[in-house]
Structures are given as C-alpha cells and as structure tokens.
Amino acid sequence: MEVDPMFDTVVALVSVRRTRLLYSVLLAVLLLIVTLLGACQPIQAPTPEPGPEVDRVGFPTNYQSAYSLYYEFDRPDNRTARVIYANDRAANVLPGEEFPYGSILVMEVYRTGRDDAGNVLLDESGRYVRDELTGIFVMRKEPGFGAKYGELRNGEWEYVAYRPDESFLTPPDRTQGCASCHMEAGMGKDWVFGAHRHAAMMAGEIEASSMPTNTIDLVDYQFTTDVMTVTAGSEVTWRNRDVVFHTVSATDGSFNSTLRIQGGFRRTFDEPGEYDFFCAIHPSMHGKIVVTAGE
C-alpha cells in the first residue's frame, strides 16, 4: 500500500510543532526555577551610613544656667523657634576663628504657638511665641572627634540630639544628617552656623548690608522682598546672605539657579508680565517679579 506524501508532510509538521512546544515548556520551567532560586537568596542589608558608635558628646546638664546665650533665631520655613547656647570656650570665639577643643554648642528647637488660622503668634518683641520644646541638639569638638563620619566629617565635631528627658532623639550612629547639614557651613566657619548672629547680638545690633537697586537678598530663610516691580529690560539680582544653600526657581520653569552661601544670580526681564519664584529647597520661601512696559 502506498503512503500519501501529504500524510508524511503533516506528520513531520506535527512532530516539529511538538518539539517546539516541548522546548518552550522546558524553557519556561527553567526560568521559573531560576526565579525561585533568586527569590530564596538572603536579602542583603543596606550598608549603614558611617557615624560614631557611642555617645562622646554627652547631655550638657544645666546648660541653660551654666552656658551663655549664643543667639536666638526664628525659622520661618518650618515655623520653629531656636535658641542656641554656648559654653565659655565656644562663646568667646569671634567670626572666622576656629573653635578650640572643648567647645560645646546646644540648640533648642521649639514648636510655636498658633492662632485659629494657623498663623504663628508673635510676642511683644516680634519673635515667635515658643510652645513645646521638641529637641536639644548638641555639637562638641574634641581631638579625634568626627572620624567615623567618613566623607561627611566636619573637622573634629560630633553630634547627638536629645529629648528634654535626656534620652536620645537622634543617637550617635544616626547623626549623619547633622554632619551633612553642617557641611554647608564650611571649613571657613569651622562648620558652625550663626557665629555672625552671636557677634551682632554682642554688638547690640544687626548690621544692615547696603541694598543695591533691583536686588533681593536671601536672609534667615526669607526673600527680603516679596514683590519687586521693575521695567522691561531691567536686571534683577538675588544674593544669598544666609547660612545655608538656597535656590531661585521660577514657577514656570523659565529660570533656576542654586545659590551657595554668599553666592548670587542675575536675570534680565525683557517681557512685561509677572514672574513667580521660590526656593526649591525651602518651598515656604517665595516671591514675585512684576515687569511693566515702562514709558
């Protein structure tokens, strides 16, 4: 009996398809096994950030009476009130000088009183009304301190934050954020914020810098001018006179600049209109440039 050639062809095609199906199933099973094996591998713990393992700073008992008032500061971006104390070694340092070993600075952070609308209450001198004391941040300088911070090291300072009951708010091994923040103060200020405020307080006045035309300073987490009106073709200058970095960022994205401490930014406004701007690092800071057509 003769076999139909078409039958042989059909059988061959079926065989090929079965082989391909078998390969596909085997491949899927292999991939499933690999996936399951990978899922069974132990999860690697993230590498901890460098930081001191023990508290070498120490809670400064009776600091409010034993230390000097270094300066007071109301911070509008997060609406907290801050009071800084210094021991004798730190209190006698002038701006630009290095702090000697044994220097201790203490910063109290307070929540502020609010009215029914959520606005911060002010006392008779115009300062924020202090409410609950939420944290006591301490920095201390001693020989060999700070090495555990690695690349974030600020000279020979170490940091710890405490609660009012003297327990840890931020233990030593979690103070990398403190070291990172003080990097902004820089080596030239021995990594300390606010020495200029202390000098001004001791002098009995805050020195007012001259303000050139069409200039906005950034001071104490605020733009010194909320709304500035200029004519078309005018150049506006922003100057960072604060102790931290800021940005000048247009709401519409038309300009953006990061201002280092003592840094500046200039922009010429050719077209009439309103240009809103803010600080991308501290969004509560905002202002507006109004450009008129002029004569």
Kinemage of the C-alpha trace (Angstrom):
@kinemage 1
@onewidth
@group {chain A} dominant
@subgroup {mainchain}
@vectorlist {calphas} color= white
{ca met a 1} P 0.000 0.000 0.000
{ca glu a 2} L 1.365 3.378 -0.995
{ca val a 3} L 1.605 6.159 1.575
{ca asp a 4} L 0.249 9.552 0.623
{ca pro a 5} L 3.171 12.060 0.541
{ca met a 6} L 0.834 14.656 2.038
{ca phe a 7} L 0.431 12.405 5.096
{ca asp a 8} L 4.202 12.325 5.607
{ca thr a 9} L 4.308 16.103 5.420
{ca val a 10} L 1.558 16.502 8.028
{ca val a 11} L 3.266 14.067 10.379
{ca ala a 12} L 6.548 15.945 10.026
{ca leu a 13} L 4.892 19.300 10.778
{ca val a 14} L 3.156 17.897 13.853
{ca ser a 15} L 6.466 16.498 15.077
{ca val a 16} L 8.199 19.852 14.669
{ca arg a 17} L 5.422 21.667 16.496
{ca arg a 18} L 5.529 19.167 19.356
{ca thr a 19} L 9.290 19.605 19.614
{ca arg a 20} L 8.988 23.397 19.706
{ca leu a 21} L 6.229 23.174 22.320
{ca leu a 22} L 8.392 20.884 24.427
{ca tyr a 23} L 11.323 23.309 24.209
{ca ser a 24} L 9.031 26.206 25.172
{ca val a 25} L 7.734 24.336 28.218
{ca leu a 26} L 11.239 23.359 29.295
{ca leu a 27} L 12.437 26.954 28.902
{ca ala a 28} L 9.524 28.263 30.976
{ca val a 29} L 10.223 25.703 33.708
{ca leu a 30} L 13.919 26.648 33.689
{ca leu a 31} L 13.115 30.348 34.025
{ca leu a 32} L 10.710 29.584 36.881
{ca ile a 33} L 13.412 27.616 38.702
{ca val a 34} L 15.943 30.426 38.270
{ca thr a 35} L 13.415 32.971 39.567
{ca leu a 36} L 12.565 30.859 42.599
{ca leu a 37} L 16.229 30.294 43.392
{ca gly a 38} L 16.863 34.027 43.180
{ca ala a 39} L 13.915 34.758 45.468
{ca cys a 40} L 15.298 32.349 48.023
{ca gln a 41} L 18.611 34.194 48.284
{ca pro a 42} L 19.057 36.095 51.552
{ca ile a 43} L 18.310 39.830 51.310
{ca gln a 44} L 21.456 41.864 51.736
{ca ala a 45} L 21.090 44.523 54.414
{ca pro a 46} L 21.916 48.031 53.194
{ca thr a 47} L 25.323 49.280 54.161
{ca pro a 48} L 24.875 51.557 57.161
{ca glu a 49} L 25.960 55.164 56.831
{ca pro a 50} L 29.129 55.961 58.778
{ca gly a 51} L 28.734 57.509 62.208
{ca pro a 52} L 30.024 57.341 65.774
{ca glu a 53} L 29.069 54.167 67.605
{ca val a 54} L 28.980 55.678 71.095
{ca asp a 55} L 27.891 58.990 72.593
{ca arg a 56} L 31.037 61.007 73.233
{ca val a 57} L 29.134 64.300 73.214
{ca gly a 58} L 27.105 63.855 76.383
{ca phe a 59} L 23.996 65.680 77.516
{ca pro a 60} L 25.100 69.073 78.932
{ca thr a 61} L 23.302 69.129 82.277
{ca asn a 62} L 22.182 72.598 83.428
{ca tyr a 63} L 23.318 74.157 80.151
{ca gln a 64} L 20.665 76.902 80.390
{ca ser a 65} L 22.316 78.303 83.510
{ca ala a 66} L 25.912 77.153 83.014
{ca tyr a 67} L 26.276 78.272 79.359
{ca ser a 68} L 25.887 81.651 77.667
{ca leu a 69} L 23.033 82.544 75.333
{ca tyr a 70} L 24.697 82.386 71.908
{ca tyr a 71} L 21.796 83.696 69.806
{ca glu a 72} L 18.065 83.234 69.137
{ca phe a 73} L 16.607 82.510 65.741
{ca asp a 74} L 13.064 82.147 64.338
{ca arg a 75} L 12.977 79.908 61.294
{ca pro a 76} L 10.029 80.831 59.038
{ca asp a 77} L 10.305 77.924 56.598
{ca asn a 78} L 9.246 75.380 59.222
{ca arg a 79} L 7.907 77.889 61.793
{ca thr a 80} L 10.101 76.783 64.665
{ca ala a 81} L 11.898 78.868 67.260
{ca arg a 82} L 15.513 78.094 68.074
{ca val a 83} L 17.688 79.102 70.992
{ca ile a 84} L 21.423 78.404 70.906
{ca tyr a 85} L 23.693 78.234 73.956
{ca ala a 86} L 27.499 78.019 74.087
{ca asn a 87} L 29.923 77.044 76.806
{ca asp a 88} L 32.701 79.517 77.672
{ca arg a 89} L 35.181 78.075 75.170
{ca ala a 90} L 32.761 78.453 72.281
{ca ala a 91} L 31.178 81.747 73.366
{ca asn a 92} L 34.471 83.664 73.162
{ca val a 93} L 35.223 82.697 69.544
{ca leu a 94} L 34.963 85.523 67.008
{ca pro a 95} L 33.542 85.021 63.483
{ca gly a 96} L 36.162 83.449 61.241
{ca glu a 97} L 38.148 81.945 64.117
{ca glu a 98} L 38.390 78.221 64.774
{ca phe a 99} L 36.643 76.862 67.834
{ca pro a 100} L 39.035 75.389 70.438
{ca tyr a 101} L 38.827 71.840 71.698
{ca gly a 102} L 36.202 71.516 74.392
{ca ser a 103} L 33.735 73.796 72.579
{ca ile a 104} L 30.077 72.816 73.024
{ca leu a 105} L 27.077 74.378 71.288
{ca val a 106} L 23.499 73.497 72.221
{ca met a 107} L 20.433 74.254 70.068
{ca glu a 108} L 16.933 74.065 71.499
{ca val a 109} L 14.127 73.634 68.939
{ca tyr a 110} L 10.608 74.698 69.934
{ca arg a 111} L 7.236 74.320 68.323
{ca thr a 112} L 5.491 77.669 68.092
{ca gly a 113} L 2.126 78.948 69.275
{ca arg a 114} L -0.523 79.373 66.551
{ca asp a 115} L -3.768 81.303 66.256
{ca asp a 116} L -7.038 79.798 64.981
{ca ala a 117} L -5.952 80.442 61.384
{ca gly a 118} L -2.673 78.597 61.912
{ca asn a 119} L -0.502 81.721 61.914
{ca val a 120} L 2.470 81.835 64.270
{ca leu a 121} L 1.894 84.000 67.316
{ca leu a 122} L 4.416 86.765 67.980
{ca asp a 123} L 5.484 88.203 71.318
{ca glu a 124} L 5.925 91.915 72.100
{ca ser a 125} L 9.387 91.953 70.527
{ca gly a 126} L 8.116 90.370 67.310
{ca arg a 127} L 9.669 86.950 67.923
{ca tyr a 128} L 7.841 83.638 67.653
{ca val a 129} L 5.968 82.568 70.776
{ca arg a 130} L 7.588 79.331 71.946
{ca asp a 131} L 5.466 76.326 72.742
{ca glu a 132} L 6.757 72.769 73.290
{ca leu a 133} L 10.488 72.043 73.412
{ca thr a 134} L 10.908 69.191 70.921
{ca gly a 135} L 14.658 68.625 70.699
{ca ile a 136} L 18.044 69.560 72.117
{ca phe a 137} L 20.801 69.296 69.504
{ca val a 138} L 24.366 69.255 70.811
{ca met a 139} L 27.680 69.501 68.962
{ca arg a 140} L 31.053 69.092 70.643
{ca lys a 141} L 34.621 69.483 69.416
{ca glu a 142} L 37.422 67.314 70.805
{ca pro a 143} L 40.681 65.847 69.425
{ca gly a 144} L 39.940 62.963 67.085
{ca phe a 145} L 36.189 63.505 67.005
{ca gly a 146} L 34.323 63.130 63.703
{ca ala a 147} L 36.459 60.459 62.039
{ca lys a 148} L 33.543 57.999 61.981
{ca tyr a 149} L 31.566 60.273 59.641
{ca gly a 150} L 33.924 59.456 56.775
{ca glu a 151} L 33.401 61.805 53.834
{ca leu a 152} L 30.870 63.788 55.870
{ca arg a 153} L 33.429 64.647 58.539
{ca asn a 154} L 33.249 68.232 59.824
{ca gly a 155} L 36.687 68.726 61.283
{ca glu a 156} L 36.616 67.329 64.821
{ca trp a 157} L 32.953 67.813 65.708
{ca glu a 158} L 30.433 65.145 66.707
{ca tyr a 159} L 26.683 65.490 67.140
{ca val a 160} L 23.871 63.976 69.197
{ca ala a 161} L 20.231 65.081 69.587
{ca tyr a 162} L 18.367 64.542 72.846
{ca arg a 163} L 14.812 64.806 74.082
{ca pro a 164} L 14.084 67.077 77.049
{ca asp a 165} L 14.179 63.982 79.299
{ca glu a 166} L 17.820 63.477 78.136
{ca ser a 167} L 17.027 60.314 76.142
{ca phe a 168} L 18.222 60.052 72.534
{ca leu a 169} L 16.218 61.843 69.871
{ca thr a 170} L 18.946 61.062 67.348
{ca pro a 171} L 21.552 58.578 68.657
{ca pro a 172} L 25.212 58.939 67.648
{ca asp a 173} L 25.072 56.328 64.878
{ca arg a 174} L 22.170 58.179 63.210
{ca thr a 175} L 23.709 61.658 63.184
{ca gln a 176} L 24.984 61.555 59.609
{ca gly a 177} L 22.256 64.077 58.747
{ca cys a 178} L 23.712 66.526 61.265
{ca ala a 179} L 27.178 66.162 59.769
{ca ser a 180} L 25.777 66.517 56.251
{ca cys a 181} L 23.884 69.680 57.199
{ca his a 182} L 26.955 71.304 58.763
{ca met a 183} L 28.930 70.657 55.581
{ca glu a 184} L 27.080 73.719 54.246
{ca ala a 185} L 28.604 75.942 56.939
{ca gly a 186} L 32.024 75.078 55.543
{ca met a 187} L 35.557 74.819 56.835
{ca gly a 188} L 35.994 78.607 56.831
{ca lys a 189} L 33.399 78.846 59.622
{ca asp a 190} L 34.703 75.727 61.362
{ca trp a 191} L 31.450 74.039 60.333
{ca val a 192} L 29.389 76.216 62.715
{ca phe a 193} L 26.262 78.144 61.745
{ca gly a 194} L 25.313 81.507 63.186
{ca ala a 195} L 28.549 82.922 64.615
{ca his a 196} L 27.703 86.188 62.837
{ca arg a 197} L 24.392 86.335 64.711
{ca his a 198} L 26.228 85.924 68.002
{ca ala a 199} L 28.651 88.730 67.072
{ca ala a 200} L 25.761 91.003 66.077
{ca met a 201} L 23.921 90.243 69.314
{ca met a 202} L 27.040 91.015 71.351
{ca ala a 203} L 27.413 94.288 69.463
{ca gly a 204} L 23.799 95.114 70.266
{ca glu a 205} L 22.649 95.414 66.671
{ca ile a 206} L 22.242 93.529 63.430
{ca glu a 207} L 24.358 95.049 60.697
{ca ala a 208} L 22.303 96.003 57.671
{ca ser a 209} L 24.049 95.472 54.365
{ca ser a 210} L 23.596 98.043 51.622
{ca met a 211} L 20.929 97.066 49.154
{ca pro a 212} L 21.659 97.971 45.513
{ca thr a 213} L 18.802 98.728 43.143
{ca asn a 214} L 16.753 95.733 41.939
{ca thr a 215} L 18.421 93.387 44.428
{ca ile a 216} L 16.783 90.743 46.604
{ca asp a 217} L 18.717 89.219 49.479
{ca leu a 218} L 18.059 85.794 50.957
{ca val a 219} L 18.360 86.104 54.747
{ca asp a 220} L 17.068 83.907 57.578
{ca tyr a 221} L 15.184 81.625 55.168
{ca gln a 222} L 13.325 84.525 53.573
{ca phe a 223} L 13.492 86.713 50.465
{ca thr a 224} L 13.890 90.303 51.706
{ca thr a 225} L 11.388 91.488 49.077
{ca asp a 226} L 8.135 89.625 48.442
{ca val a 227} L 7.166 91.587 45.330
{ca met a 228} L 9.549 93.688 43.218
{ca thr a 229} L 8.361 95.855 40.334
{ca val a 230} L 10.793 96.691 37.516
{ca thr a 231} L 10.542 97.960 33.947
{ca ala a 232} L 11.154 95.720 30.953
{ca gly a 233} L 14.858 95.293 30.226
{ca ser a 234} L 15.847 95.524 33.893
{ca glu a 235} L 18.274 93.133 35.546
{ca val a 236} L 17.348 91.655 38.930
{ca thr a 237} L 19.976 90.240 41.294
{ca trp a 238} L 19.478 87.712 44.084
{ca arg a 239} L 22.193 87.416 46.792
{ca asn a 240} L 22.394 84.592 49.302
{ca arg a 241} L 23.262 86.205 52.642
{ca asp a 242} L 22.007 83.206 54.595
{ca val a 243} L 23.986 80.406 56.267
{ca val a 244} L 22.599 77.644 54.022
{ca phe a 245} L 22.189 76.950 50.315
{ca his a 246} L 19.042 78.187 48.540
{ca thr a 247} L 17.672 78.206 45.027
{ca val a 248} L 15.924 80.860 42.966
{ca ser a 249} L 13.489 78.862 40.847
{ca ala a 250} L 10.789 80.210 38.530
{ca thr a 251} L 7.367 78.648 38.998
{ca asp a 252} L 7.017 78.387 35.211
{ca gly a 253} L 10.480 76.801 34.889
{ca ser a 254} L 11.945 79.689 32.908
{ca phe a 255} L 14.933 80.051 35.259
{ca asn a 256} L 16.536 78.120 38.083
{ca ser a 257} L 19.767 78.687 39.973
{ca thr a 258} L 21.342 77.205 43.092
{ca leu a 259} L 22.863 79.854 45.350
{ca arg a 260} L 25.739 78.821 47.537
{ca ile a 261} L 26.441 80.788 50.687
{ca gln a 262} L 27.435 84.315 49.581
{ca gly a 263} L 26.546 83.324 46.024
{ca gly a 264} L 24.363 85.261 43.602
{ca phe a 265} L 22.210 85.049 40.489
{ca arg a 266} L 21.208 87.661 37.890
{ca arg a 267} L 18.473 87.661 35.282
{ca thr a 268} L 17.271 90.283 32.819
{ca phe a 269} L 13.494 90.518 32.325
{ca asp a 270} L 12.688 91.755 28.817
{ca glu a 271} L 8.992 90.901 28.587
{ca pro a 272} L 6.265 92.550 30.700
{ca gly a 273} L 4.419 90.166 32.990
{ca glu a 274} L 4.518 88.549 36.424
{ca tyr a 275} L 7.214 86.050 37.296
{ca asp a 276} L 6.717 83.986 40.461
{ca phe a 277} L 9.753 82.383 42.049
{ca phe a 278} L 10.534 80.233 45.096
{ca cys a 279} L 13.302 78.260 46.813
{ca ala a 280} L 13.136 74.600 45.824
{ca ile a 281} L 14.993 73.603 48.995
{ca his a 282} L 12.733 75.644 51.309
{ca pro a 283} L 9.367 75.905 49.469
{ca ser a 284} L 7.874 78.307 52.019
{ca met a 285} L 10.187 80.948 50.533
{ca his a 286} L 8.571 82.642 47.552
{ca gly a 287} L 8.324 85.984 45.798
{ca lys a 288} L 7.308 87.709 42.589
{ca ile a 289} L 8.854 89.984 39.951
{ca val a 290} L 6.355 92.313 38.232
{ca val a 291} L 7.695 93.605 34.921
{ca thr a 292} L 5.979 96.664 33.442
{ca ala a 293} L 6.293 98.061 29.922
{ca gly a 294} L 7.654 101.359 31.185
{ca glu a 295} L 7.368 104.587 29.239
